[in-house]
Amino acid sequence: MLRALFPESIFARKLGPQAESRLRLAQARAEEAVVRAHVDNALMFVDTLAEDLSFDRAIENYVRVMGVPEPLASVVATRALVVLGQDLVPYRRRYRDADDVDEGKPRLRLNDAADARQQRAVKRA
């Protein structure tokens, strides 16, 4: 993979094993940062378009509008759905640590209607 980026005709000297390992680690960190940024932005799309589109359609539109290529698009969609699932599944909510909440992410309001119904039911009882 790295040989495609750095052909030996341009760089006559090969990288040593330690330098190649550091390069791979740096590349992995950079790719993870790109995925994280796409997931955060896809979640912002979901939050912004919550009244108009379902969350899966909003994620699909984000991937299409931003031109995210496969297989990155699948990774972004899956991770965004995992984050949304953490907010929607009551079992996860009970056991989630306060440390897991990232203050930089926009608040998702996917449960607001259900929460409002529950509060009305409690007031009636």
C-alpha positions in Angstrom: 0.0 0.0 0.0 2.7 2.5 1.0 4.7 1.4 -2.1 1.9 2.9 -4.3 2.2 6.2 -2.5 6.0 6.2 -2.4 7.3 4.5 -5.5 11.0 3.6 -5.4 11.7 5.5 -8.6 11.0 8.8 -6.8 12.5 7.8 -3.4 15.5 5.6 -3.9 16.0 4.8 -0.3 13.6 2.4 1.4 12.1 3.3 4.8 13.4 1.3 7.7 11.0 -1.0 9.6 10.6 1.5 12.5 10.0 4.4 10.2 7.5 2.4 8.2 5.7 1.4 11.4 5.5 5.0 12.5 4.2 6.0 9.1 1.5 3.3 9.3 0.4 4.4 12.7 0.2 8.1 11.6 -1.8 7.0 8.6 -4.2 5.1 10.8 -4.7 8.0 13.1 -5.3 10.3 10.2 -7.9 8.0 8.7 -9.6 7.6 12.1 -9.8 11.4 12.4 -11.5 11.6 9.0 -14.0 9.0 9.9 -14.7 10.7 13.2 -15.2 14.1 11.5 -17.7 12.5 9.0 -19.6 10.8 11.8 -19.9 14.1 13.8 -21.1 15.9 10.7 -23.6 13.1 9.7 -25.0 13.4 13.3 -25.4 17.1 12.8 -27.3 16.4 9.5 -29.6 14.0 11.5 -30.2 16.6 14.1 -30.8 19.4 11.6 -33.1 17.4 9.4 -34.9 15.5 12.2 -38.3 17.1 11.4 -38.0 16.4 7.7 -36.2 13.1 7.3 -35.8 9.9 9.3 -32.3 9.4 10.7 -31.3 6.8 8.2 -32.3 9.0 5.3 -30.5 11.9 6.8 -27.3 9.8 7.0 -27.8 8.6 3.5 -28.2 12.1 2.2 -25.1 13.3 4.1 -23.0 10.5 2.4 -24.4 11.4 -1.0 -24.1 15.2 -0.7 -20.6 15.0 0.7 -19.5 12.4 -1.9 -18.1 10.0 0.7 -16.8 7.0 -1.3 -17.2 3.4 -0.4 -16.1 1.7 1.9 -15.7 4.9 3.9 -19.5 5.6 3.4 -20.5 2.3 5.1 -18.2 2.9 8.0 -19.5 6.4 8.5 -23.1 5.3 8.3 -22.6 2.4 10.7 -20.8 4.4 13.3 -23.4 7.2 13.1 -26.1 4.6 13.6 -24.2 3.2 16.6 -24.1 6.6 18.2 -27.8 7.1 17.6 -28.5 3.7 19.0 -26.8 4.6 22.2 -29.3 7.4 22.7 -32.3 5.3 21.7 -31.8 2.0 23.5 -32.9 2.3 27.1 -30.5 -0.5 28.2 -27.5 1.4 27.0 -28.7 4.6 28.7 -28.9 3.0 32.1 -25.3 1.7 32.0 -23.6 4.5 30.1 -20.9 6.5 32.0 -21.1 10.2 32.2 -17.5 10.2 30.8 -18.8 8.8 27.4 -20.7 12.0 26.6 -18.8 14.3 24.2 -19.5 17.9 24.9 -18.5 18.9 21.4 -21.3 17.0 19.7 -24.7 18.6 19.0 -27.6 17.3 21.2 -29.8 14.8 19.4 -33.5 15.2 19.9 -34.7 11.9 18.6 -36.4 11.0 21.9 -38.2 14.3 22.6 -41.6 13.2 21.4 -41.5 10.0 23.5 -40.2 11.8 26.5 -43.0 14.4 26.3 -45.6 11.6 26.0 -44.2 9.9 29.1 -44.2 13.2 31.1 -47.9 13.8 30.1 -48.8 10.3 31.2 -47.1 10.8 34.6 -49.0 14.1 35.1 -52.3 12.4 34.4 -51.6 9.6 36.9 
